[in-house]
């Protein structure tokens, strides 16, 4: 007999992959190989708005090149002093950097056994790092993914990506639109397990995963 694929597992794997892709594109500009891969993407017919967003990202990737995307990534997300968008939880939740939300995040990451990689300079509340955490949790079918999302991403991630969707570079505007829609859908899909009796990261016994944010594969 052949095993029948579990559609729920396939969907979870896809969502984990999307989180990993968002993390990669927010952290640094795409390589030529990734740009070409993005240019060949096709939207999924089950969600019209997300499908259109994927199509716009693919078209923008096809119409750009690595050098332009490197300049745009620096201008929009890094900057000489700061970029057009500051993708940090503390900034969107409290109006500054290194605020209380970062302290709470670090406590919860410690409970999950996740720490920042030694070669990563930005704080853990960078949206790329938090997308990496979600990719790990969903990929490992960790039931605390919903709690982590609602505690640390739901209050601000969509607003941040909505701001990115307003920049003047088509690729990053399309990325912002896609991420906004994806996070809105995740907010509806994921259940905050604090209401279901599952321990919230940082409040109970946990596994030591020993994983590092930003370390890559």
PyMOL commands that set and color helices and strands:
alter all, ss='L'
color gray80, all
select helices_A, chain A and resi 7-27+32-39+48-62+66-78+89-94+100-112+127-139+145-152+157-164+170-189+193-196
alter helices_A, ss='H'
color red, helices_A
select strands_A, chain A and resi 114-116+211-213
alter strands_A, ss='S'
color yellow, strands_A
deselect
rebuild
show_as cartoon
